Amino acid sequence: MIKYKRSLIILAAILLFILYRAVLPVEIIGVHKPGKTLAVVVVKNFPLSRSGKISWWKRHQRQLQKKHPFINSPENHIILFLQDEYKKDSGTDQDSDLLCFDDMPTEVNCISKVNRPLLIWHYPDGHTEYVTENFFQRFLQYF
């Protein structure tokens, strides 16, 4: 009986967390153009599911393009979404997974490349490929 209650409590907590994350609005922290063919969008509270990520992008693509015209320009082939806080590059090997942006006037201008919930490839022939990172894949890597 105790195992059943414990399992039920754990399941309820997981469902509450998923529901909580589903109602949080996505916050765009920054948009950068670190290379000729790459745009980087730094986000917070990105959707957990593959379909949620792609549908969010399709709903907000025009809005982002109005503010940042380079996002859907013909020479821009890759749009990378990263979800993390900006950090300072201390110049050590531990910072080798950081992507730093020269367009920011502060020292805290780097972000980890590890948590990338969505990568969009625009091919010259016109088709688009969406590569998503699943929340559960990220969670399971720690076990």
N, CA, C and O atoms as a GROMACS GRO file, in nm:
protein
  572
    1MET      N    1   0.082  -0.119   0.000
    1MET     CA    2   0.000   0.000   0.000
    1MET      C    3   0.087   0.126   0.000
    1MET      O    4   0.055   0.224  -0.068
    2ILE      N    5   0.196   0.124   0.077
    2ILE     CA    6   0.285   0.240   0.083
    2ILE      C    7   0.353   0.262  -0.052
    2ILE      O    8   0.370   0.376  -0.095
    3LYS      N    9   0.393   0.152  -0.119
    3LYS     CA   10   0.454   0.164  -0.252
    3LYS      C   11   0.356   0.227  -0.350
    3LYS      O   12   0.394   0.311  -0.431
    4TYR      N   13   0.232   0.188  -0.341
    4TYR     CA   14   0.128   0.240  -0.429
    4TYR      C   15   0.110   0.391  -0.407
    4TYR      O   16   0.102   0.467  -0.503
    5LYS      N   17   0.105   0.433  -0.281
    5LYS     CA   18   0.089   0.575  -0.250
    5LYS      C   19   0.210   0.656  -0.296
    5LYS      O   20   0.196   0.765  -0.350
    6ARG      N   21   0.328   0.600  -0.274
    6ARG     CA   22   0.451   0.668  -0.315
    6ARG      C   23   0.454   0.684  -0.467
    6ARG      O   24   0.489   0.790  -0.518
    7SER      N   25   0.418   0.580  -0.538
    7SER     CA   26   0.414   0.587  -0.685
    7SER      C   27   0.311   0.688  -0.732
    7SER      O   28   0.335   0.762  -0.828
    8LEU      N   29   0.198   0.691  -0.666
    8LEU     CA   30   0.093   0.786  -0.702
    8LEU      C   31   0.138   0.930  -0.677
    8LEU      O   32   0.109   1.019  -0.758
    9ILE      N   33   0.208   0.953  -0.568
    9ILE     CA   34   0.258   1.088  -0.537
    9ILE      C   35   0.363   1.130  -0.639
    9ILE      O   36   0.362   1.244  -0.684
   10ILE      N   37   0.452   1.040  -0.675
   10ILE     CA   38   0.554   1.070  -0.776
   10ILE      C   39   0.490   1.100  -0.910
   10ILE      O   40   0.529   1.196  -0.977
   11LEU      N   41   0.394   1.020  -0.950
   11LEU     CA   42   0.324   1.042  -1.076
   11LEU      C   43   0.251   1.176  -1.076
   11LEU      O   44   0.254   1.249  -1.175
   12ALA      N   45   0.186   1.208  -0.965
   12ALA     CA   46   0.115   1.337  -0.954
   12ALA      C   47   0.213   1.454  -0.962
   12ALA      O   48   0.183   1.555  -1.025
   13ALA      N   49   0.329   1.440  -0.899
   13ALA     CA   50   0.430   1.547  -0.903
   13ALA      C   51   0.481   1.567  -1.045
   13ALA      O   52   0.500   1.681  -1.089
   14ILE      N   53   0.504   1.458  -1.117
   14ILE     CA   54   0.551   1.468  -1.256
   14ILE      C   55   0.445   1.535  -1.342
   14ILE      O   56   0.477   1.622  -1.423
   15LEU      N   57   0.321   1.495  -1.325
   15LEU     CA   58   0.212   1.555  -1.404
   15LEU      C   59   0.195   1.704  -1.371
   15LEU      O   60   0.171   1.784  -1.462
   16LEU      N   61   0.206   1.740  -1.245
   16LEU     CA   62   0.198   1.881  -1.206
   16LEU      C   63   0.312   1.962  -1.267
   16LEU      O   64   0.291   2.075  -1.311
   17PHE      N   65   0.432   1.906  -1.269
   17PHE     CA   66   0.546   1.974  -1.328
   17PHE      C   67   0.524   1.996  -1.478
   17PHE      O   68   0.549   2.105  -1.529
   18ILE      N   69   0.477   1.893  -1.547
   18ILE     CA   70   0.452   1.905  -1.691
   18ILE      C   71   0.343   2.008  -1.718
   18ILE      O   72   0.355   2.089  -1.810
   19LEU      N   73   0.238   2.006  -1.638
   19LEU     CA   74   0.131   2.105  -1.654
   19LEU      C   75   0.182   2.246  -1.626
   19LEU      O   76   0.149   2.340  -1.699
   20TYR      N   77   0.262   2.262  -1.522
   20TYR     CA   78   0.320   2.392  -1.488
   20TYR      C   79   0.406   2.444  -1.603
   20TYR      O   80   0.396   2.560  -1.642
   21ARG      N   81   0.492   2.355  -1.658
   21ARG     CA   82   0.578   2.396  -1.770
   21ARG      C   83   0.497   2.430  -1.895
   21ARG      O   84   0.538   2.515  -1.974
   22ALA      N   85   0.385   2.363  -1.913
   22ALA     CA   86   0.302   2.386  -2.033
   22ALA      C   87   0.237   2.524  -2.032
   22ALA      O   88   0.212   2.580  -2.138
   23VAL      N   89   0.209   2.578  -1.915
   23VAL     CA   90   0.141   2.708  -1.909
   23VAL      C   91   0.238   2.826  -1.899
   23VAL      O   92   0.196   2.941  -1.910
   24LEU      N   93   0.367   2.800  -1.877
   24LEU     CA   94   0.464   2.908  -1.872
   24LEU      C   95   0.485   2.966  -2.012
   24LEU      O   96   0.503   2.890  -2.107
   25PRO      N   97   0.483   3.098  -2.026
   25PRO     CA   98   0.508   3.155  -2.159
   25PRO      C   99   0.656   3.148  -2.194
   25PRO      O  100   0.743   3.158  -2.107
   26VAL      N  101   0.685   3.130  -2.323
   26VAL     CA  102   0.822   3.129  -2.370
   26VAL      C  103   0.874   3.273  -2.366
   26VAL      O  104   0.808   3.366  -2.412
   27GLU      N  105   0.993   3.288  -2.311
   27GLU     CA  106   1.055   3.420  -2.303
   27GLU      C  107   1.179   3.422  -2.391
   27GLU      O  108   1.266   3.336  -2.377
   28ILE      N  109   1.188   3.519  -2.480
   28ILE     CA  110   1.305   3.533  -2.566
   28ILE      C  111   1.404   3.624  -2.493
   28ILE      O  112   1.376   3.742  -2.470
   29ILE      N  113   1.518   3.568  -2.457
   29ILE     CA  114   1.619   3.641  -2.382
   29ILE      C  115   1.707   3.724  -2.475
   29ILE      O  116   1.743   3.837  -2.443
   30GLY      N  117   1.742   3.668  -2.590
   30GLY     CA  118   1.828   3.739  -2.685
   30GLY      C  119   1.828   3.673  -2.821
   30GLY      O  120   1.797   3.554  -2.834
   31VAL      N  121   1.863   3.750  -2.922
   31VAL     CA  122   1.877   3.699  -3.059
   31VAL      C  123   2.010   3.750  -3.112
   31VAL      O  124   2.040   3.869  -3.102
   32HIS      N  125   2.090   3.660  -3.167
   32HIS     CA  126   2.226   3.695  -3.211
   32HIS      C  127   2.253   3.639  -3.350
   32HIS      O  128   2.188   3.544  -3.395
   33LYS      N  129   2.351   3.699  -3.417
   33LYS     CA  130   2.394   3.654  -3.550
   33LYS      C  131   2.546   3.635  -3.544
   33LYS      O  132   2.620   3.723  -3.588
   34PRO      N  133   2.593   3.522  -3.488
   34PRO     CA  134   2.738   3.504  -3.472
   34PRO      C  135   2.812   3.463  -3.599
   34PRO      O  136   2.935   3.467  -3.602
   35GLY      N  137   2.740   3.425  -3.702
   35GLY     CA  138   2.804   3.385  -3.827
   35GLY      C  139   2.717   3.419  -3.946
   35GLY      O  140   2.603   3.462  -3.930
   36LYS      N  141   2.772   3.400  -4.065
   36LYS     CA  142   2.698   3.437  -4.186
   36LYS      C  143   2.572   3.353  -4.206
   36LYS      O  144   2.469   3.404  -4.250
   37THR      N  145   2.580   3.226  -4.174
   37THR     CA  146   2.467   3.136  -4.199
   37THR      C  147   2.395   3.090  -4.073
   37THR      O  148   2.314   2.998  -4.078
   38LEU      N  149   2.424   3.153  -3.959
   38LEU     CA  150   2.369   3.108  -3.832
   38LEU      C  151   2.302   3.222  -3.756
   38LEU      O  152   2.356   3.332  -3.748
   39ALA      N  153   2.185   3.194  -3.702
   39ALA     CA  154   2.118   3.284  -3.608
   39ALA      C  155   2.094   3.205  -3.480
   39ALA      O  156   2.058   3.088  -3.486
   40VAL      N  157   2.114   3.269  -3.366
   40VAL     CA  158   2.095   3.203  -3.237
   40VAL      C  159   1.987   3.278  -3.159
   40VAL      O  160   1.994   3.399  -3.143
   41VAL      N  161   1.888   3.203  -3.112
   41VAL     CA  162   1.781   3.259  -3.031
   41VAL      C  163   1.793   3.198  -2.891
   41VAL      O  164   1.784   3.076  -2.875
   42VAL      N  165   1.813   3.282  -2.792
   42VAL     CA  166   1.825   3.236  -2.654
   42VAL      C  167   1.687   3.249  -2.590
   42VAL      O  168   1.630   3.358  -2.586
   43VAL      N  169   1.636   3.138  -2.539
   43VAL     CA  170   1.499   3.135  -2.486
   43VAL      C  171   1.496   3.080  -2.343
   43VAL      O  172   1.591   3.020  -2.294
   44LYS      N  173   1.383   3.105  -2.281
   44LYS     CA  174   1.357   3.052  -2.147
   44LYS      C  175   1.216   2.993  -2.151
   44LYS      O  176   1.128   3.049  -2.217
   45ASN      N  177   1.193   2.883  -2.084
   45ASN     CA  178   1.063   2.815  -2.077
   45ASN      C  179   1.015   2.764  -2.213
   45ASN      O  180   0.898   2.778  -2.246
   46PHE      N  181   1.105   2.707  -2.291
   46PHE     CA  182   1.068   2.654  -2.422
   46PHE      C  183   0.980   2.531  -2.402
   46PHE      O  184   0.998   2.460  -2.304
   47PRO      N  185   0.885   2.504  -2.493
   47PRO     CA  186   0.799   2.386  -2.478
   47PRO      C  187   0.880   2.256  -2.466
   47PRO      O  188   0.991   2.247  -2.518
   48LEU      N  189   0.824   2.159  -2.398
   48LEU     CA  190   0.894   2.032  -2.375
   48LEU      C  191   0.882   1.935  -2.492
   48LEU      O  192   0.976   1.860  -2.519
   49SER      N  193   0.770   1.936  -2.561
   49SER     CA  194   0.748   1.836  -2.666
   49SER      C  195   0.798   1.885  -2.801
   49SER      O  196   0.810   2.006  -2.825
   50ARG      N  197   0.828   1.791  -2.889
   50ARG     CA  198   0.874   1.823  -3.024
   50ARG      C  199   0.769   1.906  -3.098
   50ARG      O  200   0.801   2.008  -3.157
   51SER      N  201   0.644   1.861  -3.093
   51SER     CA  202   0.539   1.933  -3.164
   51SER      C  203   0.517   2.072  -3.105
   51SER      O  204   0.488   2.166  -3.178
   52GLY      N  205   0.532   2.086  -2.974
   52GLY     CA  206   0.518   2.217  -2.910
   52GLY      C  207   0.626   2.314  -2.953
   52GLY      O  208   0.598   2.432  -2.975
   53LYS      N  209   0.749   2.265  -2.966
   53LYS     CA  210   0.861   2.350  -3.009
   53LYS      C  211   0.841   2.398  -3.152
   53LYS      O  212   0.857   2.516  -3.182
   54ILE      N  213   0.805   2.306  -3.240
   54ILE     CA  214   0.788   2.340  -3.381
   54ILE      C  215   0.668   2.432  -3.400
   54ILE      O  216   0.676   2.529  -3.476
   55SER      N  217   0.558   2.404  -3.333
   55SER     CA  218   0.440   2.491  -3.349
   55SER      C  219   0.466   2.629  -3.289
   55SER      O  220   0.417   2.728  -3.342
   56TRP      N  221   0.542   2.637  -3.180
   56TRP     CA  222   0.578   2.768  -3.124
   56TRP      C  223   0.657   2.847  -3.228
   56TRP      O  224   0.630   2.965  -3.249
   57TRP      N  225   0.755   2.782  -3.291
   57TRP     CA  226   0.836   2.850  -3.393
   57TRP      C  227   0.748   2.899  -3.508
   57TRP      O  228   0.763   3.012  -3.554
   58LYS      N  229   0.658   2.816  -3.556
   58LYS     CA  230   0.573   2.855  -3.669
   58LYS      C  231   0.481   2.971  -3.632
   58LYS      O  232   0.453   3.056  -3.717
   59ARG      N  233   0.434   2.976  -3.508
   59ARG     CA  234   0.347   3.085  -3.465
   59ARG      C  235   0.423   3.216  -3.444
   59ARG      O  236   0.366   3.324  -3.464
   60HIS      N  237   0.550   3.210  -3.406
   60HIS     CA  238   0.626   3.330  -3.371
   60HIS      C  239   0.733   3.367  -3.473
   60HIS      O  240   0.806   3.464  -3.452
   61GLN      N  241   0.743   3.295  -3.580
   61GLN     CA  242   0.845   3.317  -3.682
   61GLN      C  243   0.837   3.458  -3.741
   61GLN      O  244   0.939   3.527  -3.751
   62ARG      N  245   0.719   3.501  -3.780
   62ARG     CA  246   0.703   3.634  -3.841
   62ARG      C  247   0.734   3.746  -3.742
   62ARG      O  248   0.796   3.847  -3.777
   63GLN      N  249   0.691   3.727  -3.618
   63GLN     CA  250   0.717   3.828  -3.515
   63GLN      C  251   0.868   3.845  -3.494
   63GLN      O  252   0.916   3.957  -3.483
   64LEU      N  253   0.940   3.734  -3.488
   64LEU     CA  254   1.086   3.741  -3.472
   64LEU      C  255   1.152   3.802  -3.595
   64LEU      O  256   1.248   3.878  -3.582
   65GLN      N  257   1.100   3.770  -3.713
   65GLN     CA  258   1.158   3.823  -3.836
   65GLN      C  259   1.139   3.974  -3.846
   65GLN      O  260   1.225   4.043  -3.902
   66LYS      N  261   1.029   4.026  -3.794
   66LYS     CA  262   1.008   4.172  -3.796
   66LYS      C  263   1.113   4.243  -3.711
   66LYS      O  264   1.166   4.347  -3.751
   67LYS      N  265   1.142   4.187  -3.594
   67LYS     CA  266   1.240   4.249  -3.504
   67LYS      C  267   1.384   4.221  -3.549
   67LYS      O  268   1.472   4.305  -3.531
   68HIS      N  269   1.407   4.104  -3.608
   68HIS     CA  270   1.541   4.060  -3.646
   68HIS      C  271   1.535   4.005  -3.789
   68HIS      O  272   1.520   3.885  -3.807
   69PRO      N  273   1.546   4.092  -3.891
   69PRO     CA  274   1.527   4.049  -4.031
   69PRO      C  275   1.623   3.940  -4.077
   69PRO      O  276   1.592   3.868  -4.172
   70PHE      N  277   1.738   3.927  -4.012
   70PHE     CA  278   1.835   3.826  -4.055
   70PHE      C  279   1.790   3.683  -4.026
   70PHE      O  280   1.848   3.588  -4.079
   71ILE      N  281   1.689   3.665  -3.943
   71ILE     CA  282   1.648   3.530  -3.904
   71ILE      C  283   1.606   3.446  -4.024
   71ILE      O  284   1.648   3.331  -4.035
   72ASN      N  285   1.526   3.500  -4.111
   72ASN     CA  286   1.481   3.422  -4.227
   72ASN      C  287   1.539   3.473  -4.358
   72ASN      O  288   1.478   3.455  -4.463
   73SER      N  289   1.655   3.537  -4.353
   73SER     CA  290   1.718   3.584  -4.476
   73SER      C  291   1.767   3.464  -4.557
   73SER      O  292   1.796   3.359  -4.499
   74PRO      N  293   1.777   3.477  -4.690
   74PRO     CA  294   1.815   3.363  -4.775
   74PRO      C  295   1.950   3.301  -4.740
   74PRO      O  296   1.968   3.180  -4.754
   75GLU      N  297   2.046   3.383  -4.694
   75GLU     CA  298   2.178   3.327  -4.664
   75GLU      C  299   2.184   3.264  -4.525
   75GLU      O  300   2.284   3.200  -4.491
   76ASN      N  301   2.080   3.281  -4.445
   76ASN     CA  302   2.078   3.223  -4.311
   76ASN      C  303   2.019   3.082  -4.319
   76ASN      O  304   1.898   3.066  -4.340
   77HIS      N  305   2.102   2.981  -4.304
   77HIS     CA  306   2.058   2.843  -4.322
   77HIS      C  307   2.027   2.770  -4.191
   77HIS      O  308   1.961   2.667  -4.192
   78ILE      N  309   2.076   2.823  -4.080
   78ILE     CA  310   2.061   2.753  -3.952
   78ILE      C  311   2.006   2.850  -3.847
   78ILE      O  312   2.057   2.961  -3.831
   79ILE      N  313   1.904   2.807  -3.776
   79ILE     CA  314   1.853   2.882  -3.661
   79ILE      C  315   1.865   2.789  -3.540
   79ILE      O  316   1.803   2.682  -3.536
   80LEU      N  317   1.944   2.829  -3.445
   80LEU     CA  318   1.972   2.748  -3.327
   80LEU      C  319   1.907   2.812  -3.205
   80LEU      O  320   1.929   2.930  -3.176
   81PHE      N  321   1.827   2.734  -3.135
   81PHE     CA  322   1.766   2.780  -3.011
   81PHE      C  323   1.847   2.723  -2.895
   81PHE      O  324   1.872   2.603  -2.890
   82LEU      N  325   1.886   2.808  -2.803
   82LEU     CA  326   1.958   2.766  -2.683
   82LEU      C  327   1.879   2.810  -2.561
   82LEU      O  328   1.818   2.917  -2.560
   83GLN      N  329   1.880   2.726  -2.460
   83GLN     CA  330   1.805   2.756  -2.338
   83GLN      C  331   1.901   2.750  -2.219
   83GLN      O  332   1.934   2.642  -2.170
   84ASP      N  333   1.943   2.867  -2.174
   84ASP     CA  334   2.034   2.875  -2.061
   84ASP      C  335   2.049   3.022  -2.022
   84ASP      O  336   1.991   3.110  -2.085
   85GLU      N  337   2.124   3.047  -1.918
   85GLU     CA  338   2.154   3.183  -1.874
   85GLU      C  339   2.288   3.224  -1.933
   85GLU      O  340   2.375   3.140  -1.957
   86TYR      N  341   2.306   3.354  -1.957
   86TYR     CA  342   2.435   3.404  -2.004
   86TYR      C  343   2.539   3.387  -1.894
   86TYR      O  344   2.510   3.400  -1.775
   87LYS      N  345   2.662   3.358  -1.938
   87LYS     CA  346   2.772   3.334  -1.844
   87LYS      C  347   2.894   3.413  -1.890
   87LYS      O  348   2.900   3.462  -2.003
   88LYS      N  349   2.991   3.425  -1.802
   88LYS     CA  350   3.118   3.489  -1.836
   88LYS      C  351   3.217   3.381  -1.875
   88LYS      O  352   3.227   3.278  -1.807
   89ASP      N  353   3.291   3.403  -1.982
   89ASP     CA  354   3.394   3.310  -2.026
   89ASP      C  355   3.520   3.338  -1.944
   89ASP      O  356   3.580   3.444  -1.957
   90SER      N  357   3.558   3.242  -1.860
   90SER     CA  358   3.675   3.261  -1.775
   90SER      C  359   3.803   3.213  -1.842
   90SER      O  360   3.911   3.225  -1.783
   91GLY      N  361   3.794   3.160  -1.964
   91GLY     CA  362   3.913   3.120  -2.038
   91GLY      C  363   3.968   2.985  -2.000
   91GLY      O  364   4.082   2.954  -2.037
   92THR      N  365   3.894   2.903  -1.928
   92THR     CA  366   3.942   2.771  -1.888
   92THR      C  367   3.883   2.665  -1.981
   92THR      O  368   3.795   2.694  -2.063
   93ASP      N  369   3.932   2.542  -1.968
   93ASP     CA  370   3.880   2.432  -2.048
   93ASP      C  371   3.733   2.404  -2.018
   93ASP      O  372   3.660   2.354  -2.104
   94GLN      N  373   3.690   2.435  -1.897
   94GLN     CA  374   3.550   2.412  -1.861
   94GLN      C  375   3.456   2.500  -1.941
   94GLN      O  376   3.336   2.472  -1.950
   95ASP      N  377   3.508   2.608  -1.998
   95ASP     CA  378   3.426   2.700  -2.077
   95ASP      C  379   3.428   2.667  -2.226
   95ASP      O  380   3.377   2.745  -2.307
   96SER      N  381   3.485   2.553  -2.263
   96SER     CA  382   3.497   2.522  -2.406
   96SER      C  383   3.362   2.495  -2.471
   96SER      O  384   3.352   2.498  -2.594
   97ASP      N  385   3.259   2.468  -2.393
   97ASP     CA  386   3.127   2.444  -2.451
   97ASP      C  387   3.043   2.572  -2.456
   97ASP      O  388   2.922   2.566  -2.478
   98LEU      N  389   3.107   2.687  -2.437
   98LEU     CA  390   3.035   2.814  -2.441
   98LEU      C  391   3.041   2.876  -2.580
   98LEU      O  392   3.142   2.867  -2.650
   99LEU      N  393   2.932   2.938  -2.619
   99LEU     CA  394   2.925   3.016  -2.742
   99LEU      C  395   2.914   3.161  -2.699
   99LEU      O  396   2.819   3.199  -2.630
  100CYS      N  397   3.011   3.243  -2.740
  100CYS     CA  398   3.015   3.383  -2.697
  100CYS      C  399   2.971   3.475  -2.811
  100CYS      O  400   2.996   3.446  -2.928
  101PHE      N  401   2.907   3.585  -2.775
  101PHE     CA  402   2.852   3.678  -2.873
  101PHE      C  403   2.923   3.812  -2.862
  101PHE      O  404   2.926   3.873  -2.756
  102ASP      N  405   2.981   3.856  -2.973
  102ASP     CA  406   3.054   3.983  -2.977
  102ASP      C  407   2.961   4.103  -2.978
  102ASP      O  408   3.004   4.215  -2.951
  103ASP      N  409   2.833   4.082  -3.008
  103ASP     CA  410   2.740   4.195  -3.017
  103ASP      C  411   2.687   4.240  -2.881
  103ASP      O  412   2.604   4.331  -2.873
  104MET      N  413   2.735   4.178  -2.774
  104MET     CA  414   2.694   4.217  -2.639
  104MET      C  415   2.807   4.295  -2.573
  104MET      O  416   2.921   4.248  -2.572
  105PRO      N  417   2.779   4.413  -2.517
  105PRO     CA  418   2.885   4.496  -2.460
  105PRO      C  419   2.934   4.452  -2.322
  105PRO      O  420   3.025   4.513  -2.266
  106THR      N  421   2.875   4.350  -2.266
  106THR     CA  422   2.910   4.305  -2.132
  106THR      C  423   3.002   4.183  -2.136
  106THR      O  424   3.012   4.116  -2.239
  107GLU      N  425   3.069   4.154  -2.024
  107GLU     CA  426   3.154   4.035  -2.015
  107GLU      C  427   3.070   3.907  -2.004
  107GLU      O  428   3.117   3.799  -2.039
  108VAL      N  429   2.950   3.920  -1.957
  108VAL     CA  430   2.860   3.806  -1.943
  108VAL      C  431   2.786   3.791  -2.076
  108VAL      O  432   2.668   3.825  -2.088
  109ASN      N  433   2.858   3.738  -2.177
  109ASN     CA  434   2.805   3.733  -2.313
  109ASN      C  435   2.815   3.594  -2.376
  109ASN      O  436   2.812   3.582  -2.498
  110CYS      N  437   2.826   3.491  -2.294
  110CYS     CA  438   2.841   3.355  -2.345
  110CYS      C  439   2.726   3.268  -2.294
  110CYS      O  440   2.664   3.297  -2.192
  111ILE      N  441   2.700   3.163  -2.369
  111ILE     CA  442   2.593   3.070  -2.331
  111ILE      C  443   2.639   2.928  -2.362
  111ILE      O  444   2.714   2.906  -2.458
  112SER      N  445   2.595   2.834  -2.283
  112SER     CA  446   2.631   2.694  -2.304
  112SER      C  447   2.563   2.641  -2.429
  112SER      O  448   2.446   2.668  -2.454
  113LYS      N  449   2.639   2.564  -2.507
  113LYS     CA  450   2.585   2.503  -2.629
  113LYS      C  451   2.517   2.369  -2.602
  113LYS      O  452   2.468   2.305  -2.694
  114VAL      N  453   2.514   2.327  -2.477
  114VAL     CA  454   2.464   2.194  -2.443
  114VAL      C  455   2.312   2.185  -2.453
  114VAL      O  456   2.261   2.089  -2.511
  115ASN      N  457   2.240   2.280  -2.400
  115ASN     CA  458   2.094   2.273  -2.396
  115ASN      C  459   2.035   2.343  -2.518
  115ASN      O  460   2.005   2.462  -2.514
  116ARG      N  461   2.019   2.268  -2.625
  116ARG     CA  462   1.966   2.323  -2.751
  116ARG      C  463   1.836   2.252  -2.786
  116ARG      O  464   1.836   2.148  -2.852
  117PRO      N  465   1.724   2.309  -2.743
  117PRO     CA  466   1.596   2.241  -2.762
  117PRO      C  467   1.548   2.235  -2.907
  117PRO      O  468   1.465   2.150  -2.940
  118LEU      N  469   1.598   2.323  -2.994
  118LEU     CA  470   1.551   2.323  -3.132
  118LEU      C  471   1.660   2.375  -3.224
  118LEU      O  472   1.726   2.474  -3.195
  119LEU      N  473   1.677   2.305  -3.336
  119LEU     CA  474   1.769   2.346  -3.441
  119LEU      C  475   1.693   2.338  -3.572
  119LEU      O  476   1.634   2.235  -3.603
  120ILE      N  477   1.694   2.447  -3.647
  120ILE     CA  478   1.620   2.452  -3.773
  120ILE      C  479   1.719   2.468  -3.887
  120ILE      O  480   1.800   2.561  -3.887
  121TRP      N  481   1.712   2.377  -3.984
  121TRP     CA  482   1.797   2.384  -4.103
  121TRP      C  483   1.710   2.423  -4.222
  121TRP      O  484   1.610   2.357  -4.251
  122HIS      N  485   1.749   2.530  -4.290
  122HIS     CA  486   1.683   2.569  -4.414
  122HIS      C  487   1.776   2.529  -4.528
  122HIS      O  488   1.889   2.578  -4.536
  123TYR      N  489   1.730   2.441  -4.616
  123TYR     CA  490   1.812   2.394  -4.727
  123TYR      C  491   1.788   2.477  -4.852
  123TYR      O  492   1.679   2.533  -4.869
  124PRO      N  493   1.889   2.487  -4.939
  124PRO     CA  494   1.874   2.567  -5.062
  124PRO      C  495   1.759   2.522  -5.152
  124PRO      O  496   1.704   2.604  -5.226
  125ASP      N  497   1.722   2.395  -5.147
  125ASP     CA  498   1.612   2.348  -5.232
  125ASP      C  499   1.474   2.384  -5.176
  125ASP      O  500   1.372   2.353  -5.237
  126GLY      N  501   1.471   2.451  -5.059
  126GLY     CA  502   1.345   2.500  -5.005
  126GLY      C  503   1.288   2.422  -4.888
  126GLY      O  504   1.199   2.472  -4.820
  127HIS      N  505   1.336   2.300  -4.863
  127HIS     CA  506   1.276   2.227  -4.751
  127HIS      C  507   1.346   2.262  -4.619
  127HIS      O  508   1.460   2.308  -4.618
  128THR      N  509   1.275   2.238  -4.512
  128THR     CA  510   1.322   2.273  -4.378
  128THR      C  511   1.323   2.148  -4.292
  128THR      O  512   1.232   2.065  -4.298
  129GLU      N  513   1.427   2.135  -4.212
  129GLU     CA  514   1.439   2.021  -4.120
  129GLU      C  515   1.444   2.074  -3.977
  129GLU      O  516   1.514   2.170  -3.947
  130TYR      N  517   1.368   2.009  -3.890
  130TYR     CA  518   1.364   2.046  -3.748
  130TYR      C  519   1.430   1.935  -3.667
  130TYR      O  520   1.391   1.819  -3.675
  131VAL      N  521   1.530   1.972  -3.589
  131VAL     CA  522   1.597   1.877  -3.501
  131VAL      C  523   1.567   1.922  -3.359
  131VAL      O  524   1.600   2.034  -3.320
  132THR      N  525   1.502   1.835  -3.282
  132THR     CA  526   1.465   1.872  -3.146
  132THR      C  527   1.536   1.784  -3.045
  132THR      O  528   1.573   1.670  -3.073
  133GLU      N  529   1.554   1.840  -2.928
  133GLU     CA  530   1.609   1.764  -2.817
  133GLU      C  531   1.496   1.744  -2.718
  133GLU      O  532   1.434   1.840  -2.673
  134ASN      N  533   1.470   1.622  -2.687
  134ASN     CA  534   1.359   1.586  -2.599
  134ASN      C  535   1.398   1.611  -2.454
  134ASN      O  536   1.511   1.585  -2.414
  135PHE      N  537   1.304   1.662  -2.376
  135PHE     CA  538   1.326   1.686  -2.233
  135PHE      C  539   1.369   1.557  -2.163
  135PHE      O  540   1.457   1.560  -2.077
  136PHE      N  541   1.307   1.446  -2.199
  136PHE     CA  542   1.337   1.321  -2.131
  136PHE      C  543   1.475   1.268  -2.169
  136PHE      O  544   1.538   1.200  -2.088
  137GLN      N  545   1.523   1.297  -2.291
  137GLN     CA  546   1.660   1.261  -2.327
  137GLN      C  547   1.758   1.335  -2.238
  137GLN      O  548   1.856   1.276  -2.190
  138ARG      N  549   1.733   1.464  -2.214
  138ARG     CA  550   1.820   1.543  -2.127
  138ARG      C  551   1.815   1.489  -1.984
  138ARG      O  552   1.918   1.480  -1.918
  139PHE      N  553   1.697   1.453  -1.938
  139PHE     CA  554   1.680   1.404  -1.802
  139PHE      C  555   1.752   1.271  -1.783
  139PHE      O  556   1.819   1.250  -1.682
  140LEU      N  557   1.738   1.181  -1.880
  140LEU     CA  558   1.795   1.047  -1.866
  140LEU      C  559   1.947   1.044  -1.878
  140LEU      O  560   2.009   0.947  -1.835
  141GLN      N  561   2.008   1.146  -1.934
  141GLN     CA  562   2.153   1.144  -1.948
  141GLN      C  563   2.224   1.151  -1.813
  141GLN      O  564   2.342   1.119  -1.804
  142TYR      N  565   2.154   1.191  -1.709
  142TYR     CA  566   2.214   1.200  -1.576
  142TYR      C  567   2.208   1.068  -1.499
  142TYR      O  568   2.258   1.060  -1.387
  143PHE      N  569   2.148   0.966  -1.557
  143PHE     CA  570   2.138   0.838  -1.488
  143PHE      C  571   2.221   0.732  -1.555
  143PHE      O  572   2.223   0.617  -1.510
   0.00000   0.00000   0.00000
